[in-house]
Each structure stands twice: as structure tokens, then as C-alpha cells.
Amino acid sequence: MYENEPKLMHREARKLVALGIPVIPTGGGISPKAKEPHHEALKGTGHWYINRGGERRSTWKVFQDRLPTEDELEAWYLEHRARGIGFVTGRKSGRVVVDVDAEGLALLVELGWEPHVLTPSGGAHFYVPHPGWYVPSNASKNKAVLPPGFDIRGDGGYAMYPPSRNRKGQYRRTGHRKPLRVEDIPDSVTVGGTTYPLRWALGLVQPAETAQPTQAQRAQAHQSQVGQGERRVPVWLMLDRASAYAPISRNRGAFMFGLWMHANDYTEDEALAHVEEYVDRVQGVKRTAFTGDEARQAVQSAYGYPRNEPWERQDDERAS
């Protein structure tokens, strides 16, 4: 099997693409980078950018919005001999993945979920239909809200797909095909005496997209712009509110910022012009780095959704 892995992955990748599911090449095999994107294969097909250090780095972000072509699949697997498949989760594929490792197996027994994929580390993947709003990936970086062993691969993420393997073994598809519905995920679970808001922490509760600013904020915003001919909600107010999401998910905050900018009659270019300011505000909230590219992707994703109702503006007399 091992010598024929690239051909096998090519065949399986074509099947996924035929179903409308974007894929990317991963290292696969026994490489220490088995779960990482296959950087040379991506760069070899034109998917790269120059970072601030002048280095050429691979990128796969385009496949969050489109399927790979047959030529790209052939180049990845038959020329560059990639040995793994990552299927791109999120709105384009119509799926997100709840990723549970061995630490979370006891809770899985209680929940009674049937896995779709068994992972080499003894965990499991569960496929959930994309709910229609932005679902952040890697939510487990916030250990305070997710039960041990649980994670989510949503918009901006990908999950390894069978028959890919790593040093611990092979990803294996089970016979279960029925998706795990959002309604099947309880609002909260208790593990070791701690209660976790499971569905919300996984990003599977619809965000309050049209939540309104306080009356005092409205009044301050109005007063700061009266006489200047500007009737739109000020950007700083939306940045403030978006930054409040950062302790849970900086990606989600960026997405909400995009939703609100869109609702309040700002163009996508205007929203993107404030991405670096948002990143500067939330960078230190967690130890892991948060890049402008990640924030831009979330903002751009928000502009792909229908525009919500604009926030209300109030006159001085009404706001006082």
C-alpha cells in the first residue's frame, strides 16, 4: 500500500471533489508533518505568498471558497506524491468536524454518538452539517469552556480524511453515515464536576448578529460625529464589541466585526482596512499568535452572508 499511497490518495481526493468537498494535500505517511499541508505540492501549483521576512510560504486558503481542479489534484498526488488528504471544513464543504481525542472518550460513551472516522490516536471524528454561520476552528485553545479532549474544525480549518495515516496508524471510515445534528449536541455537559457549555463552545449556537450597542454608546457615537455628515455607526464601536469575543475566539470576533460592518453600510474594503487594528487589540489575549491573514479571512467570510439589519442611531434627545 505504501508505495501506491499517492495514487490511492488521488483517487479518494477525486471522489470528495466530485461530491463538492474541497481538499488539500497533506504530508501523510510516517512524516513528522503528516497532518500538515504538503507545502511543496501547494507551492508547486502556485499557492504561495511572500511573508514579511521575504520567504515564500504555502497557502491553501483559496480552497475554503473553491474546489481544486483536476490538474491541481494530479500535480499534488501524482507529481509531488502527497500521501495524505485534508478535507476543508466550513461553509464550502457544508460540514464541520467535532474532533474528540482519547481524553474525551468517557464523555462520548455518555453522549452515545456514533463516530464517522476513527483516528490513529484512538479518538474519533464526527461530521456535523455546517449551521450557516461562521464556526471557528481550534476552539480547544480555550480550555475553560470545552470539555477535555473536544475540539472543532470549522471555517478556516481542515480535517484528515481516510485512508490517510500518520506514525500512529491509519484514519478509518466507519459504516456510520448519518450526520451528527446540531440538535444532537447538548447545551451543556458535566465532566469531573465542571459544567461546560458544549454546543456554544463548539461555535454551534447562532451568534447574536444584530445585538445592539447600549444607549450610552449610541449617544456618544452620535455626539462624536454630529455636524460631520457621517451617519454610519462608528468603526471604533464595532471594534470594541468585536474585541470582547477575543477571550473565546479571536476569529469569531473578526467575523462578527465583518457582519456588523456589512450591516452598517461599510464596504468590504473599508472593513479590511481595519483588520490590523483589530489584530493589534486582540493579539495579547492568548499565548498563540493571531495573524492578519486569519482575521481577513473571517471578515471576508462575513461579507459572503446576507446583510443584517443596521444598528439604530438615536438623536441626542432620545439618547439622553
N, C-alpha and C positions, 0 to 999 in steps of 0.2 A: 504493500500500500504506500509506503513512504516515498518511494521513487516516483510513483504516479500521483502523489498528492496534488501538485499544481493542476493537473488535468481534471482530477476529481473536483477540486475547488472551483475550477472554471465552470464545470457542468452544473454544480449546485448553485453557483452565483447567478448563472443564466436563468435558472428556474425561479429564483427570487425576483430578479428583474422583470421576468415575464409576468409576475404577479403584481408588479407595480411597487416593489420594495427596493429602495436604493441600497447598495452595498459598497463597501470599501475593502481594499486588500489589507490583510494584516500579516504579520511575520509568520505566525503559525509554527508548527513543528515543535522542536525542543529548544528553539532560540530563547534566550532570556527576555527577548522582546516579542514573544509570541502573541501577546494580546495588544501590542501597539500597532498603529497603522504601518504599512510597509512603505517607508519613506522614499526609498529609491524608485519603487514602482509608481508612486504618485508623482514624484518629480519628473520621472521619465515620460509621463503623459501630460506634462505642462501644469501640474497642480502644485505650485510653489510660490513663495513670496520672499522678498529680501527683508530681514529683520533689522532692527536698529544697529546691530553690530556688523551689518553688511554680509551676513550669512544667508545662504539660500535654504529656506526651510519648507518642508512639505505642508500641504494643507488639503483637507478633504471637505471643507465647509460647503462647497458648491453642491455636494450630494445630499445636503439637507433639503434642497429645493428641486433637484432633478435626478433622473436615473442615469447611471453610467451607460455609455454607448457600447456596442459590441466590440468596436476597435479598442476601447479602453479595457474591457474585460480581457480580451486576448493579450493585450500588452502586459497587464498586471500578472496574469497567471501563466501564460504560455511563453512570454519573453523574459519577464523578471522573476518568474517562478515563485510568486507569493504562495504561501502554504496555509493561509487562513482567510476566513470570511468574517467581516464585521457587518451586521445589518444595521442600517442607520435608523434610529428610533426617532419618533416625533410625528409631526403633522403629515409630512410627505408619505411616510410608510403607513400611517394610520395606526401605529402601535407604540406603546411604551412597555418597558420591561421592569417588573419588580424582581430584583436580584437578591436572593437570600443565600447567605453562606452558612457553613456548618453551625455557627453560633446561634443562628435563628431557627434551627430545625425543630426544637422543642415547641416553639410557638406555632410553627407550621402544622404540627400534629393537632394542636388545639383548633386551629383555623379550618383544617380539613381541606385545604386547597390541593388540587391535583397539578403537578408541575408539567410544563411543556418541554423543558430541557433539563437534563441532569448535567451538572458541571463537574469537571475533573477534581475539584477540591471537595466534593461531597455536598455541594449546595444545589440550588435549583433556580431556574428562570420561569417567570410567569408572564404571559403575554396579555396585556390589557389594551382594549381599543382606545385610541387617542381620544381624550374627552372633548376636544375642541377649543381648549385654551392652552396657554403656554405651560408646559410641565418641565421644571428644571431637572437637570441631571446631577448625579452625585450628591444627592441631598444628605447622605450619611456623614458628610463633613460636619454637620451639626449633630453631635451625638446626644444633645439634650432632648431632642424631640422624636428621634426614630428609635425603635427598639433595637437591641443588639443584633447585628447580622443582616439588617434590612437596608436596602438601597434602591434607587430608582434610576433608570436610564430613560430620559425623556427627550425633549427638544434639545438639539445640540449634542446628543450622545449617540453611542452605538453599543451593540452587544455582540459578543462572539456567537457564531452560529455553527451548528453541526454540519459536517463532521470535523470541524477544526479541532486542533488539540494543542496542548502545551506540555510541559515536562511532567505534569501530574497525570496526564491521560487525555481522554477524548470527550468532547461535548457530545451528548447523545440525546436525540429526539425521542420523546416518549410517544405512546399511542394516543395521548390525550390531545384533542383538537379544539374543544370548546374554550373560547377565551374567558379569562377571569374578568368579570364585570366590575366596574367601579362600585356598584351596589353590593358586591360580594365582600368588599373590604370594609371591615368595621370602622366606625368613627374613632374608637379608642380600644386599646388593649392594655392589659396589666402584666408586666413581667418583673419578677423579683420584687414585688411591692411598689413598683413605679408604674404609673399610668402614662401611656404615650398616645398622642392624638394621631393615630396611624394614617388615616386617609388624608388628613390635612398635611401632615409632614411629608407624605409622598407627593404632594402637589396635585392631588386628585379631588380637591374641593375648589369649586369655581371661585376665582378671586373677585373681590368687590370692585369691579372695574369702574363703576360710576360713583364710588364713595365721594362725598362732598367735603371740601375743606370747612373748617369751623367758621362761625360768623365773624370772629375777631380777625381771622386770617383774610377773609373776604374784604373786610373793611380796610385792613392795612394794604392789601393789594390794590384796592380801588384808589385809595388816597395817594399811593406812590406813583400812580400813573395818570391821575386826573389832569386834564389840561394838556396831555401829551398826545391825544388822539389814539391811544392804544387801549383797545377794549378786550384784548385777549387775557386770559389768566396768565400771570407772570410765570416765567420758567422756573425761577427760584423756588416758588411754592411747590411745584410738581417735583423738583429735585429733592426738596426737604422730605416730602411724603414718600418718594421712592427710596430714599436713603434709609428710611425706617424699616424697610424689608431686609436690609443687609445682614443683620444677625441670623436670619433664617436662610436667605438665599440672595446673594448679590445679583445673580442672573434674573431672578424673579423681579427684583426691584427695577432692573433695567427694562424688563418687559413692561412693567406697569408704567414706568416713565414714558415709554413709547405709546402705550394705549392712551394715556392722558394727553400727551402732546397731540396725538392724532385727533382725539375727541375735541380738543380745544383749538382746532383750526391751524395747527402748525404743520408745515410740510415735513416730510421725512428728512430732507437735507437739514432743516432747522433743528430737528431733534438730534440728528447725528453730530451736529456741531457742538452739542453739549455733552457728548459721551465722555470725553476726557475729564470734564468737571465732575461728572457722576463717579467715574472711576477713582479720582483723587479723594472724593468724600468717603468712599466705602473701602478703600484698599486695605486699611489697617484693621478692619473689623475682624478678620480671620487671619490665621497664620499663612494660609496658602495664597499664592499670587492670584490676582484677578486682572485680566488684560482688557485693553480697549477693544480687541477683536471680539472677545466674548460679549462685552456689553453692546457692541454694534450689532452683532448677530441677533441678540434679544430684542433690541429696538426695531430692527428691520422686520423681525418676525411679527411684532405687534402691528406694524403697518399693513400686514397681509390680512388682518382681520377686519370685519365691518366696523365702521366708526361708531363709537358710543355717543350718548348724549353729552353735550358740552356741560361743563360746570356752570352753575348760575353765578352771575355777577349781581351785586346789590348796590343800590345808591347809598350815599352816606347816611341819609335819614333812616333807611331801613336797617342798615348795618349797625347803627349806633345803639 
